[in-house]
Amino acid sequence: MEYLLHILILIGIYLIAAASLNLVAGYTGLLSVAHAAFYGVGAYVVALMGLKVGAPFWLSLPCAMAAAALLGAVVAIPALRVHDDYFVLATFGLQVIATSVMNNWIDITGGPLGLPGIPQPTLFGVTLSAHWQMLLLVWTLATLSFWLLRRLVRAPFGRVLKAIREDEVFAQSLGKNVVKYKVLVFVVGAAFAAVAGSLYAVYITFIDPTSFTVQESIFMLAIIIVGGTGNLWGSVIGAVVLVALPELLRFVGLPSAIAANVRQILYGSLLVVMMLWRPQGLLGEFAFQRR
Amino acid sequence: MAHQLEIQNLIKTFDGIRAVDGVSLTVAPQQIVAIIGPNGAGKTTLFNLCTGFLRPDGGAIWFNGRDLTRLPPHRIALLGIARTFQDLRLIRQMSVLENVLLAMPHQAGEGLWGAVWGRRSVREERVNREQAMHWLEFVGLVDKADDLAEALSYGQQKLLSLACCLGTGAETLMLDEPVAGVELATTERILDYIHRLPSLGKTIVFIEHNLSAVQTVADWVIVMDEGKKIAEGTWEQVSQEATVLEAYLA
């Protein structure tokens, strides 16, 4: 039972990360591979505020969002001066720097040893230590995040994002400030990634840099690509499929020596098959491709 | 007569070649001005300079007494110059109606807060829909409002790009080859709409190779060749000038 709850909690956390990445990459077409960096910033801010000053989660969560948003803004301004492939490389650079800082700024981040013993969140004096309590917290925040992102993409705001993705020049000719929208979207995406990271930190109660590497960014991209780019429900399905499916394989009875590798192979094959047969993802409406 | 658009000695150089070489011109409110000239004369470059997609190397562009010379495209659009493109830009994956809605200026629902706390933006969207349907009615695309833009014929897509221009609320429309590649019946429709626009307070500047179209609707014709303005006047005047005939025959 606890195992099932664990999976559901992870799905909720990845849902927030993937839905916010979908806003950036799926709706606006900014293929960022730095989402795990913002996710990591959120996790480290909450962990440090909890460990060093005993700040409650309700205070450290908005701080984590603000820190990631600020980093997003600082990075967006140079990164958005370049397009397409170069933008991917610029975000890759940010991701590498972020992981490197986490590994090497040992006084603050604990380096590769990470930060153990992160305090769990409390609500009305009750510490949320049981799995079902964490599940409630994660899914409440996931629902709220999903609702907010959905408001954004369904409003005229979302229409502008889609126009920027499809034809920037046309959007500009109609009076849309394309640079402002891209920065805004990148900042909002970073803030929600930090929500996911914060939840991860207080749920696992231990973080180290391996959870926030470029592989993690690519895993988040895989969720939105499998689920469907430019469709928020696609991110929900993608999170369910990519988080739960490898877990199901535990029950197939593969010898433990090869189980991990088989999971990697299946995960890779799934991506290849998706790209060949349904590049827009399960629920998506557009495929990343050169135009 | 007060000028709406005034271009002074505009210069744009690409790799040492002067694509626009000291062009000056004025456009009065509610005038229909055609810009003609052989390929490579600098007509589209001139449009790109006026709408902020290119920065001039010299000269100035004034619109209603404002200097546009260093402004980005979106600011110029909001100040009142909308344009279409030769290669017909639209969001093909959006509905016809959504394309026109996208064009509407200053929407509260396009801001972050307006989108999330959307009472005002819901009401605004309703008003905008009516306005957008009005423009679709003007160009005769009402029955296509819910179709995807990509489902339209080429001529209909040209009409939609005109409706988008009108949706921006801009006073001046710069149309880059509005009837090129369009079949005769639709050409006549588009020319009829252009002809009616000054009575709605719009000023039109258009580039066109179809000279009979120019003859039909233009009040004033500017002829360009090799980056320079070589003649201007009414169609009757410019079509008699030796330099114009030479540029076209060469």
Interface residues (C-beta under 8 A of the other chain):
Chain A: L148 R151 L152 A155 P156 F157 G158 R159 V160 K162 A163 E166 D167 V169 F170 A171 Q172 S173 L174 G175 K176 N177 V178 L184 V188 E285 F286
Chain B: T51 F53 P72 P73 H74 R75 A77 L78 A82 R83 F85 R89 L90 I91 R92 Q93 M94 E98 L101 L102 A103 P105 Q107 G109 E110 G111 L112 G114 A115 V116 G118 S121 E125 C164 G167 T168
